[in-house]
Amino acid sequence: MHQLFSALLFILCFSVLNTSNLHAQQTHLVDFLKIEASLNPNSKAKTIKGRFVATFKVLKNTDSIFMDAANIKITDVLTKDFKITSAEKKVWFLGNFNAGEIYTAQFYYEMQPKQALYFFDDEIWTQGQGKYTSHWLPSLDDVNDKIEFDLQFVAPKNKTVISNGVLTDFTQLHQENVWRFNMEKPMSSYLAAFAIGDYAAKILSSNSGVPIKLYYKPKDSLKVETTYRYSKQIFDFLETEIGVSYPWQNYKQVPVRDFLYAGMENTTATIFSEAFLVDSIGFYDRNYINVNAHELAHQWFGNLVTAKSSEHHWLQEGFATYYALLAEKDVFGSDYYYWQLLQSAEQLKARSDEGKGESLLNAKASSLTFYQKGAWALHILREKVGDKPFKIAVKNYLEKYQFKTVTTEDFLNEVKKVSTVTISDFKQNWLQQSAFQSEDAYQSLLKSEFIKKYFEIAALRATPISVKKQQLKTALTFPNDFIGQEAIFQLIDEPFSETIPLYKVAFASNNLYVRQAIALSMQTIPIELYNEFESLLNDASYVTLEAALYQLWSQFPQKRAEFLERTKGIEGFQNKNIRQLWLALAIITEGYNISEKKAYLAELRAYTSRNYSFEIREKAFNYLSELQLWNAETLQNLAEATTHPAWRFSKYSKTLLKNLVQEKKYRSALEQITAQLSSKALKNLNSLLKQ
């Protein structure tokens, strides 16, 4: 009785205690071994119900143990040996727990997640990055206790479920199916995940025999090859380069709508944004390869070994960024690798020069620091200690700390063991210093002959065009992608009398990226280059096509109908960039398909609704705002967009709504739609109306 009273008092006092210290104390008290759960998510109610079983070993005598669980309602308790209750966003186990003994907690629960589990009309997916899995599954926000998760899901018969581990059992019921997954090894809670939707899969196998499933929606079947291009090559490369076999049973990738980030490396099951789905044209403008490689690299760096705390976060993101670059180098070549290093070095130097540089060991550092500076640090370290010692150190580090949590010192100690080169200056300059070591980076970049040639052309930026014409002409004849673009950008604002011959050489090169640079940079099209510029509409690039269509339509009004006819029916990227530009131009082009204009306007407005992804909606909002084509329905869609879980989109929507509220005609229209808004959207609108 005394112990129970103490535990209850402990709960009451909990809110004034330091949470991080409490977590640290619990890792010494208990080791959670396994979580088993049977889960039933409900899209209509936006809830999840489950039967939950946790197996844990007590390390030190205690009368209370907790699991994180936000807004949980325990509906039934099956365990009789100790009390199970909920308080302060936690589930508490209260009783006499003896060191060395293993216990099992079993109960039923229900949650209505405010984050981490997202429901859309046709799919459900999770995003627990950091510490948010506890919003849909009782677990541990602290990454330092690794747990084996075996999850089971009840889902509609027409849906596919993807989750961590291997699908061990599939049972067909009357209206639903049951999917049971098994994980063999432990992981941090934030890596537990699932996605439910209308999916098919392409199945591959790595050279080492690891099953790889590449999921897609049947409507996107024609984009499978281009989206997942080089996936097997990336997998095989990383296994070889890292030197440690892929540590899990299988690997799966699934695209979802409205994902909050580019991708998330859930153990064995990467979830990524459907914005990366591309066709054969879109592939050359933007593709999934970097994200593909980055999330796969996390299966070793982050999932197999996990940073103990935020100050060591670069051990996950820096490593994943670096190994993704190496994978891209394997696919696209050395020039591409050094070009990406140069781009990130310029960003890091600019931030550093502004006095905004950050140490890699700063727990609150930006993504630019953790990702790009982290990758640069590894690039420099590898050059410093040598290729072979670096690879041995990484292999030893992963094998020694597999399924454990690590610090920066753990990694550096493995480097010291195999290298005769002192790395104390590396630690100080690249890990501890806030300033970016731009001179070190510059000297490293100069090891690339391509970068040397690029610098030679870039150094001409301030040189008069009359002096550098021959050098630019040489650069534009059989051009390198990146050097050729640099040459084009140096023609901006120069007189056409000097540059037209150079542009003709550039057009004739048929280099996709050089021609794209022209489309993006040429604001006035001289009549002497009209035919060449119009030919950009034929290029296999949606970026080029979008820019060229707009410029041609703007500068040659007598041919607007012709341009629209040539580009009619082209969708573009996942955000329908070409189609939406086409609709906007068709709507305002006098005399063009007059009988169809209402249909064009209706289609453009429809893209603002929740039936479409936020990438499509944001572009539609942009066009409606630019053309002042708002109506009651689109204003309502904008107000609802302020509640979207993707914070960048919701922030954009709030800013746009705020601007409209300040205009009298739209303020009145917004006041008239309040009855049609959800409670959250109404709250956001009322807040703006009161300002």
C-alpha positions as CSV (number, residue, x, y, z in Angstrom):
1,M,0.0,0.0,0.0
2,H,2.8,2.4,0.8
3,Q,4.5,1.7,-2.5
4,L,1.2,2.3,-4.4
5,F,0.7,5.6,-2.6
6,S,4.3,6.6,-3.5
7,A,3.7,5.9,-7.1
8,L,0.5,7.9,-7.2
9,L,2.2,10.8,-5.5
10,F,5.0,10.4,-8.1
11,I,2.4,10.9,-10.9
12,L,1.0,14.0,-9.3
13,C,4.4,15.5,-9.0
14,F,5.4,14.5,-12.5
15,S,4.6,17.7,-14.3
16,V,7.2,19.7,-12.3
17,L,10.0,17.2,-13.0
18,N,12.5,17.5,-15.7
19,T,11.3,15.2,-18.5
20,S,14.7,14.5,-20.0
21,N,16.1,13.5,-16.6
22,L,13.1,11.3,-16.0
23,H,13.7,9.5,-19.3
24,A,17.4,9.0,-18.4
25,Q,16.4,7.5,-15.0
26,Q,14.0,5.1,-16.6
27,T,16.6,3.6,-18.9
28,H,18.3,2.4,-15.8
29,L,15.1,1.1,-14.3
30,V,13.7,-0.9,-17.2
31,D,14.5,-2.3,-20.6
32,F,11.5,-2.7,-22.9
33,L,12.1,-5.8,-25.0
34,K,9.0,-6.1,-27.2
35,I,5.8,-4.3,-28.2
36,E,3.0,-6.3,-29.9
37,A,-0.1,-4.5,-31.0
38,S,-3.2,-5.2,-33.0
39,L,-4.3,-1.9,-34.5
40,N,-7.5,-0.8,-36.1
41,P,-7.3,2.8,-37.6
42,N,-10.6,4.4,-38.5
43,S,-10.4,7.0,-41.3
44,K,-13.9,8.4,-40.7
45,A,-13.5,9.0,-37.0
46,K,-9.8,9.7,-37.3
47,T,-9.1,7.4,-34.4
48,I,-7.1,4.3,-33.8
49,K,-8.0,1.4,-31.4
50,G,-5.7,-1.3,-30.4
51,R,-4.9,-4.3,-28.3
52,F,-1.4,-3.7,-26.8
53,V,1.1,-6.0,-25.2
54,A,4.5,-4.8,-23.8
55,T,7.2,-7.1,-22.5
56,F,9.8,-5.4,-20.3
57,K,12.7,-6.4,-18.1
58,V,13.1,-4.5,-14.8
59,L,16.7,-3.5,-14.1
60,K,16.3,-2.0,-10.7
61,N,13.6,-2.4,-8.0
62,T,10.9,0.1,-8.6
63,D,7.2,0.8,-8.0
64,S,6.4,2.7,-11.2
65,I,7.2,2.4,-14.9
66,F,5.9,4.5,-17.8
67,M,5.3,4.5,-21.5
68,D,4.7,7.6,-23.6
69,A,1.1,7.9,-24.9
70,A,-0.5,11.2,-25.9
71,N,-4.2,11.6,-25.2
72,I,-4.7,7.8,-24.7
73,K,-7.9,6.3,-23.3
74,I,-7.4,2.8,-21.8
75,T,-10.6,0.9,-22.4
76,D,-9.8,-2.5,-20.8
77,V,-6.9,-3.9,-18.8
78,L,-6.0,-7.6,-19.2
79,T,-3.0,-7.6,-16.8
80,K,-3.8,-8.5,-13.2
81,D,-0.3,-8.5,-11.6
82,F,0.0,-4.7,-11.4
83,K,-2.1,-1.7,-12.1
84,I,-2.2,0.1,-15.5
85,T,-3.5,3.6,-15.7
86,S,-2.9,6.8,-17.8
87,A,-1.9,10.3,-16.8
88,E,0.2,13.2,-18.1
89,K,0.4,11.8,-21.6
90,K,1.7,8.5,-20.3
91,V,0.6,5.0,-19.5
92,W,1.8,4.0,-16.0
93,F,2.5,0.6,-14.6
94,L,2.2,0.6,-10.9
95,G,3.2,-2.2,-8.6
96,N,6.2,-4.1,-7.0
97,F,8.7,-4.6,-9.8
98,N,11.8,-6.6,-9.0
99,A,15.2,-6.3,-10.7
100,G,15.9,-9.1,-13.1
101,E,12.3,-10.1,-13.7
102,I,10.4,-9.9,-17.0
103,Y,6.8,-8.6,-17.0
104,T,4.1,-8.3,-19.5
105,A,1.5,-5.5,-19.7
106,Q,-1.7,-6.0,-21.7
107,F,-4.5,-3.6,-22.4
108,Y,-6.9,-2.2,-24.9
109,Y,-6.8,1.5,-25.8
110,E,-8.1,4.2,-28.1
111,M,-6.4,7.4,-29.3
112,Q,-7.4,10.3,-31.5
113,P,-3.9,11.5,-32.7
114,K,-3.3,15.2,-33.2
115,Q,-0.1,14.4,-35.0
116,A,2.0,11.5,-36.3
117,L,-0.9,9.6,-37.8
118,Y,-2.7,11.2,-40.7
119,F,-5.9,10.3,-42.4
120,F,-6.8,11.2,-45.9
121,D,-9.7,10.0,-48.1
122,D,-7.9,7.1,-49.7
123,E,-4.9,6.5,-47.5
124,I,-3.5,6.6,-43.9
125,W,0.1,7.0,-43.0
126,T,2.4,7.8,-40.1
127,Q,5.2,10.2,-39.5
128,G,6.8,9.7,-36.1
129,Q,10.2,11.4,-36.7
130,G,11.8,12.5,-33.5
131,K,9.4,11.4,-30.8
132,Y,5.9,11.3,-32.1
133,T,5.0,7.6,-32.5
134,S,3.5,7.8,-29.0
135,H,0.6,9.8,-30.5
136,W,-0.8,6.6,-32.1
137,L,1.0,3.7,-30.3
138,P,2.1,3.6,-26.6
139,S,5.9,3.6,-26.9
140,L,9.0,5.5,-25.8
141,D,9.9,9.0,-26.9
142,D,13.4,8.4,-25.6
143,V,15.5,6.9,-28.4
144,N,17.8,5.1,-26.0
145,D,15.6,2.1,-25.4
146,K,15.5,-0.1,-28.5
147,I,12.4,-2.3,-28.8
148,E,11.3,-5.1,-31.1
149,F,7.9,-4.1,-32.7
150,D,5.5,-6.7,-34.0
151,L,2.4,-5.0,-35.4
152,Q,-0.8,-6.3,-36.7
153,F,-3.4,-4.2,-38.6
154,V,-7.1,-4.5,-39.5
155,A,-7.8,-2.7,-42.8
156,P,-10.5,-2.6,-45.4
157,K,-10.4,-5.4,-48.0
158,N,-9.5,-3.2,-50.9
159,K,-6.4,-1.7,-49.1
160,T,-2.8,-2.7,-48.8
161,V,-0.9,-2.3,-45.5
162,I,2.9,-1.6,-45.4
163,S,4.7,-1.7,-42.0
164,N,8.0,-2.6,-40.4
165,G,9.4,-6.0,-40.9
166,V,8.1,-9.1,-42.8
167,L,4.5,-9.8,-43.5
168,T,4.1,-13.2,-41.7
169,D,0.3,-13.6,-41.9
170,F,-2.6,-12.4,-44.0
171,T,-6.1,-13.2,-43.0
172,Q,-9.2,-12.4,-45.0
173,L,-12.3,-11.5,-43.0
174,H,-15.8,-10.6,-44.3
175,Q,-15.3,-6.8,-44.8
176,E,-11.7,-6.5,-43.7
177,N,-8.3,-8.1,-43.8
178,V,-5.7,-8.7,-41.1
179,W,-2.0,-8.0,-41.8
180,R,0.6,-9.2,-39.4
181,F,4.2,-8.0,-39.5
182,N,7.2,-9.3,-37.6
183,M,10.5,-7.5,-36.8
184,E,13.4,-9.6,-35.6
185,K,15.6,-6.8,-34.3
186,P,15.0,-3.9,-32.0
187,M,14.8,-0.2,-33.0
188,S,13.9,3.1,-31.5
189,S,10.2,3.9,-31.2
190,Y,10.1,6.8,-33.7
191,L,10.9,4.3,-36.5
192,A,7.7,2.3,-36.0
193,A,5.4,3.1,-38.9
194,F,2.6,2.0,-41.3
195,A,0.8,3.1,-44.4
196,I,-2.5,1.9,-45.7
197,G,-3.8,2.6,-49.2
198,D,-4.4,1.4,-52.7
199,Y,-1.0,0.0,-53.7
200,A,0.6,-2.5,-56.0
201,A,4.3,-3.4,-55.8
202,K,7.3,-4.1,-58.0
203,I,9.5,-6.7,-56.4
204,L,13.3,-6.7,-56.7
205,S,16.1,-8.5,-54.9
206,S,19.5,-7.1,-54.0
207,N,22.7,-8.9,-55.0
208,S,22.9,-10.1,-51.4
209,G,19.4,-11.5,-51.5
210,V,17.5,-8.8,-49.6
211,P,13.8,-8.5,-50.9
212,I,13.0,-5.0,-52.1
213,K,9.4,-3.9,-52.6
214,L,8.7,-0.7,-54.5
215,Y,5.1,0.3,-53.9
216,Y,3.0,2.5,-56.1
217,K,-0.7,3.4,-56.7
218,P,-2.0,1.6,-59.8
219,K,-2.9,5.0,-61.4
220,D,0.9,5.7,-61.3
221,S,2.0,2.5,-62.9
222,L,3.7,4.3,-65.9
223,K,5.9,6.2,-63.4
224,V,7.3,3.2,-61.6
225,E,10.4,2.7,-63.7
226,T,11.4,6.3,-63.8
227,T,10.6,7.0,-60.1
228,Y,12.5,4.0,-58.8
229,R,15.2,4.0,-61.4
230,Y,18.6,2.8,-60.1
231,S,17.0,1.6,-56.8
232,K,18.8,-1.8,-57.0
233,Q,22.0,-0.2,-58.0
234,I,21.8,2.2,-55.0
235,F,21.0,-0.6,-52.6
236,D,23.9,-2.8,-53.9
237,F,26.3,0.2,-53.9
238,L,25.5,1.1,-50.3
239,E,26.0,-2.4,-49.0
240,T,29.4,-2.6,-50.7
241,E,30.5,0.9,-49.9
242,I,29.5,0.8,-46.2
243,G,30.9,-2.6,-45.8
244,V,28.2,-3.9,-43.5
245,S,25.3,-6.0,-44.8
246,Y,21.9,-4.5,-44.8
247,P,20.8,-5.1,-41.2
248,W,17.1,-5.8,-41.6
249,Q,14.8,-8.5,-43.1
250,N,13.6,-6.6,-46.1
251,Y,13.2,-3.1,-47.6
252,K,10.1,-1.4,-48.8
253,Q,9.3,2.1,-50.1
254,V,5.9,3.7,-50.4
255,P,4.8,7.1,-51.8
256,V,2.0,8.9,-50.0
257,R,0.0,12.0,-50.6
258,D,0.7,15.2,-48.6
259,F,3.7,13.9,-46.8
260,L,5.3,16.4,-44.4
261,Y,8.8,15.9,-45.6
262,A,10.7,14.5,-48.6
263,G,10.9,11.1,-47.0
264,M,11.2,9.2,-43.7
265,E,13.5,6.2,-43.0
266,N,11.2,4.0,-40.9
267,T,13.0,0.7,-40.3
268,T,12.5,-1.5,-43.4
269,A,9.7,0.9,-44.7
270,T,10.6,4.2,-46.1
271,I,7.6,6.5,-46.6
272,F,8.1,9.4,-49.1
273,S,6.3,12.2,-50.8
274,E,4.4,11.3,-54.0
275,A,5.8,14.6,-55.3
276,F,8.8,12.5,-56.3
277,L,6.8,10.4,-58.7
278,V,8.1,11.3,-62.2
279,D,7.7,10.2,-65.7
280,S,10.4,9.9,-68.3
281,I,10.5,13.7,-68.9
282,G,10.2,14.8,-65.3
283,F,13.1,12.5,-64.4
284,Y,15.7,14.9,-65.9
285,D,14.4,17.9,-63.9
286,R,13.8,16.3,-60.5
287,N,13.9,12.7,-59.4
288,Y,13.8,10.5,-56.3
289,I,17.4,9.3,-56.5
290,N,18.9,11.5,-53.7
291,V,16.0,10.9,-51.3
292,N,16.0,7.2,-52.3
293,A,19.6,6.9,-51.4
294,H,19.4,9.2,-48.3
295,E,16.6,7.2,-46.7
296,L,18.2,3.9,-47.5
297,A,21.5,5.0,-45.9
298,H,19.5,5.8,-42.7
299,Q,18.8,2.1,-42.4
300,W,22.4,1.9,-41.2
301,F,23.0,5.4,-39.9
302,G,20.1,6.2,-37.6
303,N,18.2,2.9,-37.5
304,L,21.0,0.4,-36.9
305,V,23.0,2.9,-34.7
306,T,21.1,5.9,-33.3
307,A,22.3,9.1,-31.9
308,K,21.9,9.3,-28.1
309,S,20.8,12.9,-28.2
310,S,20.2,15.9,-30.5
311,E,23.8,17.1,-30.2
312,H,24.9,14.0,-32.1
313,H,22.2,14.2,-34.7
314,W,24.7,14.7,-37.5
315,L,25.7,11.1,-37.0
316,Q,22.4,10.3,-38.7
317,E,21.7,13.1,-41.1
318,G,25.3,13.9,-42.0
319,F,26.1,10.3,-42.7
320,A,22.9,9.7,-44.7
321,T,23.6,12.9,-46.8
322,Y,27.2,11.8,-47.4
323,Y,26.4,8.3,-48.5
324,A,23.5,9.5,-50.7
325,L,26.0,11.7,-52.5
326,L,28.3,8.7,-52.9
327,A,25.5,6.7,-54.4
328,E,24.7,9.6,-56.8
329,K,28.3,9.7,-57.7
330,D,28.1,6.0,-58.6
331,V,25.0,6.8,-60.8
332,F,25.8,10.1,-62.3
333,G,29.6,10.4,-62.0
334,S,32.3,12.4,-60.3
335,D,31.4,15.8,-61.8
336,Y,27.9,15.6,-60.3
337,Y,29.3,14.6,-56.9
338,Y,31.7,17.6,-56.8
339,W,29.0,19.9,-58.1
340,Q,26.7,19.0,-55.2
341,L,29.6,19.6,-52.8
342,L,30.2,23.0,-54.3
343,Q,26.5,24.0,-54.0
344,S,26.3,23.1,-50.4
345,A,29.7,24.7,-49.7
346,E,28.5,28.0,-51.1
347,Q,25.4,27.9,-48.9
348,L,27.4,27.0,-45.8
349,K,30.0,29.7,-46.5
350,A,27.2,32.3,-47.0
351,R,25.6,31.4,-43.7
352,S,29.0,31.5,-42.0
353,D,30.0,34.8,-43.5
354,E,26.7,36.3,-42.1
355,G,27.7,35.1,-38.6
356,K,25.1,32.4,-38.7
357,G,27.4,29.4,-38.8
358,E,26.7,26.5,-36.4
359,S,28.7,23.8,-34.8
360,L,27.8,20.2,-35.8
361,L,27.4,19.5,-32.1
362,N,24.8,22.2,-31.6
363,A,21.7,20.3,-30.6
364,K,19.6,23.1,-32.1
365,A,21.5,23.5,-35.4
366,S,19.6,23.9,-38.7
367,S,19.1,21.1,-41.3
368,L,21.7,22.8,-43.5
369,T,24.3,22.2,-40.7
370,F,23.3,18.6,-39.7
371,Y,22.9,17.5,-43.3
372,Q,25.3,19.4,-45.6
373,K,28.0,20.4,-43.1
374,G,27.8,16.9,-41.7
375,A,28.4,15.4,-45.2
376,W,31.3,17.9,-45.8
377,A,32.9,16.8,-42.5
378,L,32.9,13.2,-43.6
379,H,34.2,14.1,-47.0
380,I,37.1,16.0,-45.4
381,L,37.7,13.3,-42.8
382,R,38.0,10.6,-45.5
383,E,40.5,12.7,-47.4
384,K,42.5,13.3,-44.2
385,V,42.7,9.7,-42.9
386,G,42.6,7.9,-46.2
387,D,40.0,5.9,-48.0
388,K,40.9,2.5,-46.5
389,P,41.1,3.5,-42.8
390,F,37.9,5.5,-43.2
391,K,35.9,2.6,-44.5
392,I,37.3,0.3,-41.8
393,A,36.4,2.8,-39.1
394,V,32.8,3.1,-40.4
395,K,32.5,-0.7,-40.5
396,N,33.8,-1.2,-37.0
397,Y,31.6,1.6,-35.7
398,L,28.5,0.0,-37.1
399,E,29.3,-3.5,-36.0
400,K,30.3,-2.4,-32.5
401,Y,27.3,-0.3,-31.8
402,Q,24.6,-2.1,-33.8
403,F,21.2,-1.8,-32.3
404,K,22.6,0.7,-29.8
405,T,22.8,4.4,-29.3
406,V,26.0,6.4,-29.9
407,T,27.8,9.7,-29.5
408,T,30.2,11.5,-31.7
409,E,33.1,10.3,-29.6
410,D,32.1,6.7,-30.2
411,F,32.6,7.3,-33.9
412,L,35.8,9.3,-33.6
413,N,37.3,6.6,-31.3
414,E,36.9,4.1,-34.1
415,V,38.6,6.4,-36.5
416,K,41.5,6.9,-34.1
417,K,42.0,3.1,-33.7
418,V,42.7,2.6,-37.4
419,S,44.3,5.8,-38.4
420,T,47.9,7.0,-37.9
421,V,46.7,10.6,-38.7
422,T,45.8,12.8,-35.7
423,I,42.2,14.1,-36.0
424,S,42.1,16.6,-33.1
425,D,42.2,19.5,-35.5
426,F,39.5,17.9,-37.6
427,K,37.3,17.6,-34.5
428,Q,37.9,21.2,-33.6
429,N,37.5,22.7,-37.1
430,W,34.7,20.7,-38.5
431,L,32.7,19.5,-35.5
432,Q,33.1,22.1,-32.8
433,Q,33.7,25.3,-34.8
434,S,30.6,27.3,-35.9
435,A,32.4,28.8,-38.9
436,F,32.5,26.8,-42.1
437,Q,36.0,25.9,-43.1
438,S,35.7,27.4,-46.6
439,E,39.5,27.3,-47.4
440,D,39.6,23.5,-46.6
441,A,36.6,23.0,-48.7
442,Y,38.0,25.0,-51.6
443,Q,41.3,23.1,-51.6
444,S,39.3,19.8,-51.6
445,L,37.1,20.9,-54.5
446,L,40.2,21.8,-56.5
447,K,41.1,18.0,-56.6
448,S,38.4,17.8,-59.3
449,E,39.5,18.7,-62.8
450,F,35.9,19.6,-63.6
451,I,35.7,22.0,-60.7
452,K,38.9,23.7,-61.8
453,K,37.4,24.2,-65.3
454,Y,34.2,25.5,-63.8
455,F,36.1,28.0,-61.6
456,E,37.9,29.2,-64.7
457,I,34.7,30.1,-66.4
458,A,33.0,31.4,-63.2
459,A,36.0,33.7,-62.8
460,L,35.0,35.5,-66.0
461,R,31.7,36.9,-64.5
462,A,33.1,40.4,-64.2
463,T,35.0,40.3,-67.5
464,P,33.5,42.3,-70.4
465,I,31.7,40.2,-72.9
466,S,33.9,41.4,-75.7
467,V,36.9,39.9,-73.9
468,K,35.5,36.6,-72.9
469,K,33.4,35.6,-76.0
470,Q,35.8,33.0,-77.2
471,Q,36.1,31.3,-73.9
472,L,32.3,31.2,-73.5
473,K,31.9,29.9,-77.0
474,T,34.3,27.1,-76.2
475,A,32.4,26.3,-73.0
476,L,29.1,26.1,-75.0
477,T,30.5,23.8,-77.6
478,F,29.9,20.2,-76.5
479,P,29.2,21.7,-73.1
480,N,29.5,20.1,-69.7
481,D,26.0,20.5,-68.1
482,F,27.1,22.7,-65.2
483,I,29.8,24.7,-67.0
484,G,27.5,25.3,-69.9
485,Q,24.8,26.7,-67.6
486,E,27.4,29.0,-66.0
487,A,28.3,30.4,-69.4
488,I,24.6,31.1,-70.2
489,F,24.0,32.9,-67.0
490,Q,26.9,35.2,-67.8
491,L,25.1,36.3,-70.9
492,I,22.2,37.9,-68.9
493,D,22.0,41.7,-69.4
494,E,24.7,41.7,-72.1
495,P,23.7,43.3,-75.5
496,F,22.3,40.8,-78.0
497,S,24.6,42.2,-80.6
498,E,27.3,40.5,-78.7
499,T,25.5,37.4,-77.4
500,I,23.3,36.1,-80.2
501,P,26.1,34.1,-81.9
502,L,26.8,32.5,-78.4
503,Y,23.1,31.7,-77.9
504,K,23.0,30.0,-81.3
505,V,25.9,27.8,-80.3
506,A,24.2,27.0,-77.0
507,F,20.9,26.1,-78.7
508,A,22.7,24.0,-81.2
509,S,24.5,22.0,-78.5
510,N,21.2,20.3,-77.7
511,N,22.3,20.0,-74.1
512,L,19.1,19.8,-72.1
513,Y,20.4,21.8,-69.1
514,V,22.1,24.5,-71.2
515,R,18.9,25.0,-73.1
516,Q,17.0,25.0,-69.8
517,A,19.3,27.8,-68.5
518,I,18.3,29.9,-71.6
519,A,14.6,29.3,-70.9
520,L,15.0,30.4,-67.3
521,S,17.2,33.4,-67.9
522,M,16.2,35.0,-71.2
523,Q,13.6,37.7,-70.3
524,T,13.4,39.2,-73.8
525,I,13.4,37.0,-76.9
526,P,15.1,38.6,-79.9
527,I,13.5,37.9,-83.2
528,E,16.8,36.5,-84.4
529,L,16.4,33.7,-81.8
530,Y,12.6,33.2,-82.1
531,N,12.8,29.8,-83.9
532,E,15.4,28.5,-81.5
533,F,13.5,29.6,-78.5
534,E,10.2,28.2,-79.8
535,S,12.0,24.8,-80.2
536,L,12.3,24.7,-76.3
537,L,8.7,23.7,-76.3
538,N,9.9,20.3,-77.7
539,D,12.5,19.7,-74.9
540,A,12.2,16.8,-72.5
541,S,12.0,19.1,-69.5
542,Y,8.9,20.3,-67.7
543,V,11.0,23.1,-66.2
544,T,12.1,24.3,-69.6
545,L,8.6,23.9,-71.0
546,E,6.9,25.9,-68.3
547,A,9.4,28.8,-68.6
548,A,9.4,28.8,-72.4
549,L,5.6,28.6,-72.7
550,Y,5.1,31.6,-70.4
551,Q,7.8,33.7,-72.1
552,L,6.5,32.9,-75.7
553,W,2.9,33.6,-74.7
554,S,3.9,36.9,-73.1
555,Q,6.1,38.2,-75.8
556,F,4.3,37.1,-79.0
557,P,0.6,37.7,-78.3
558,Q,-0.4,37.1,-81.9
559,K,0.7,33.5,-81.6
560,R,-0.9,32.7,-78.2
561,A,-3.5,30.4,-79.5
562,E,-0.8,28.5,-81.4
563,F,1.3,28.0,-78.3
564,L,-1.7,26.9,-76.3
565,E,-2.7,24.3,-78.9
566,R,0.9,22.9,-78.9
567,T,0.9,22.4,-75.2
568,K,-2.7,21.4,-74.6
569,G,-3.1,18.3,-72.4
570,I,0.4,18.3,-70.9
571,E,0.3,17.7,-67.1
572,G,3.9,18.2,-66.1
573,F,5.1,17.3,-62.6
574,Q,2.9,15.8,-59.9
575,N,1.8,19.4,-59.0
576,K,0.4,19.8,-62.6
577,N,2.7,22.7,-63.2
578,I,2.2,22.8,-67.0
579,R,-1.5,22.1,-66.9
580,Q,-2.2,24.8,-64.3
581,L,-0.1,27.4,-66.2
582,W,-1.9,26.4,-69.4
583,L,-5.3,26.8,-67.8
584,A,-4.4,30.3,-66.4
585,L,-3.2,31.4,-69.8
586,A,-6.1,29.9,-71.7
587,I,-8.6,31.6,-69.4
588,I,-7.1,35.1,-70.1
589,T,-6.3,34.7,-73.8
590,E,-8.8,36.7,-75.7
591,G,-10.7,34.7,-78.3
592,Y,-9.2,31.3,-77.4
593,N,-11.8,28.5,-77.1
594,I,-14.4,30.9,-75.7
595,S,-16.9,28.1,-75.2
596,E,-14.5,26.2,-73.0
597,K,-13.4,29.0,-70.7
598,K,-15.9,28.2,-68.0
599,A,-14.7,24.6,-68.0
600,Y,-11.1,25.8,-67.7
601,L,-11.9,28.1,-64.8
602,A,-13.8,25.3,-63.1
603,E,-10.9,23.0,-63.4
604,L,-8.4,25.5,-62.1
605,R,-10.6,26.2,-59.1
606,A,-11.2,22.5,-58.5
607,Y,-7.5,22.1,-57.9
608,T,-7.8,24.1,-54.7
609,S,-9.9,21.4,-53.0
610,R,-8.9,18.8,-50.5
611,N,-9.3,16.2,-53.2
612,Y,-5.8,17.2,-54.4
613,S,-2.4,17.2,-52.8
614,F,-1.1,20.4,-51.2
615,E,1.5,20.8,-54.0
616,I,-1.3,21.0,-56.5
617,R,-3.5,23.2,-54.3
618,E,-0.8,25.7,-53.5
619,K,-0.1,26.3,-57.2
620,A,-3.8,26.7,-57.9
621,F,-4.1,29.2,-55.1
622,N,-1.2,31.1,-56.6
623,Y,-2.9,31.4,-60.0
624,L,-6.3,32.4,-58.5
625,S,-4.6,35.1,-56.4
626,E,-2.6,36.4,-59.4
627,L,-5.7,36.5,-61.7
628,Q,-8.2,37.5,-58.9
629,L,-10.5,34.6,-59.7
630,W,-11.7,33.8,-56.2
631,N,-15.2,32.6,-55.5
632,A,-17.0,31.3,-52.4
633,E,-15.8,27.7,-52.9
634,T,-12.2,28.5,-53.4
635,L,-12.2,30.9,-50.4
636,Q,-13.6,28.1,-48.3
637,N,-10.9,25.8,-49.6
638,L,-8.2,28.3,-48.7
639,A,-9.6,28.7,-45.2
640,E,-9.6,24.9,-44.8
641,A,-6.0,24.8,-46.1
642,T,-4.9,26.7,-43.0
643,T,-5.5,23.6,-41.0
644,H,-3.4,21.3,-43.2
645,P,-0.8,19.2,-41.3
646,A,2.0,20.2,-43.7
647,W,3.1,23.3,-41.8
648,R,4.7,25.1,-44.8
649,F,1.5,24.8,-46.8
650,S,-0.7,25.8,-43.8
651,K,1.6,28.8,-43.2
652,Y,1.4,29.8,-46.8
653,S,-2.4,29.5,-46.8
654,K,-2.7,31.6,-43.6
655,T,-0.5,34.4,-45.1
656,L,-2.6,34.4,-48.3
657,L,-5.8,34.4,-46.3
658,K,-4.5,37.3,-44.2
659,N,-3.9,39.3,-47.4
660,L,-7.4,38.6,-48.7
661,V,-9.0,39.6,-45.4
662,Q,-7.5,43.0,-45.8
663,E,-9.4,43.5,-49.1
664,K,-12.9,44.7,-48.6
665,K,-14.6,42.6,-51.3
666,Y,-12.9,39.4,-50.1
667,R,-13.5,40.2,-46.4
668,S,-17.2,40.4,-47.0
669,A,-17.1,37.1,-49.0
670,L,-15.2,35.4,-46.3
671,E,-17.6,36.5,-43.6
672,Q,-20.4,34.8,-45.6
673,I,-18.8,31.4,-45.7
674,T,-18.2,31.0,-42.0
675,A,-21.1,28.6,-41.6
676,Q,-19.5,26.2,-44.0
677,L,-16.1,25.9,-42.3
678,S,-14.8,23.3,-40.0
679,S,-14.2,24.4,-36.4
680,K,-10.4,24.7,-36.9
681,A,-10.7,26.7,-40.1
682,L,-13.3,28.9,-38.6
683,K,-11.0,29.6,-35.6
684,N,-8.2,30.6,-38.0
685,L,-10.4,32.8,-40.1
686,N,-12.0,34.5,-37.1
687,S,-8.6,35.3,-35.7
688,L,-7.7,37.1,-38.9
689,L,-11.0,38.9,-39.1
690,K,-10.5,40.3,-35.7
691,Q,-7.1,41.8,-36.5
